[in-house]
Amino acid sequence: MPLIVEPDDHGPYPHPGPGYDFHARTVSRHLVHRSAVSEVLITGWQATGPYDFLLGAQWPRVHGFYRLPGDRHHDPVLLAETVRQAGLLIGHVGFGVPHGHEFALDELCYSLGPAGLDALAVTAAPASLMLEVGCHDVRMRHGRLASLRVHAEIRRDGRLVGHASGQLRVFSPVAYARLRGAGNRPAGPWIPDAPTAPELVGRDRAADVVLGPSPVPGSWLLRADARHPVLFDRDPDHVPGMLVLEAARQAAHRLRHPERVVPVELVSSFSRFIELDRPCLVRAVREPGTGLGGGAEGRRVPVRVLLVQDGRTAAECRLLTEPADGGAARRDALDGRPAGPDRNPGLPLAS
């Protein structure tokens, strides 16, 4: 049975009681492994059972990075970041994982509820959410948490927004140094010379583009720019999991250009660390069928994205994409042919 603990000196408040406001303030940034308080989404927590938790979260009306065209709806990818932070917080406050221990993602997934994007409409106030979180496949080693899976049912004003889940492993500082090689950090990330044009991947700024041209049709080179204030909020020694999800989203967007699309479902798995100091190839292909969760034929298109480094698959994402504008854009780019205008045959590739 996990140990339910009070927050330590980093904690913002005592253990919640009756009448507790789940959205009064953010939790400590240390509990969700964020450096900037502005990037903390979790705003409260309470243990409701040995393996069950109730969490509050809040999204700003317009996030500086996770946003959709027109700002009419919140970006569903925030569901993934929210459950990621939820898993970290539960590891610390629910299972007593000490600060300084490292977490690694094995899986990260989300899906919208029956209302779809309507439940994520941007209103005059921030989106205040409640997460009912259950912990599964809990493994302890020598009295410490080794791994767990969290599954969250997420509601907004009592309305189901969607579901999200994540599987995490926990490493002590000594175990992590042994796994990654102590003192073996790269001098800096390897970054392709130029990004793909922002409009091709659904972005407005080149600084937010995480794909670069490659000579392989339907493939791009990953851009892991450590200067990005959101994707590299901390100083990791490998490509962060949320950067992988953003690369998958942008690859799916590029594949469906000129339509601007939204990933309404996403299933991702991570099989190895993606290193910062050498190329990583991002491959995307449309899959047959109507998608992971149905939807109108021709509107929801499933896309499979692989991230390959040193000739081995390091991560895989399956996205269900839906037009952000209801499908008003031209559909003549959706014939399944590899995207090609941003190809550059002079760039090196991973073997």
Disulfide bonds with the S-S distance in Angstrom:
none
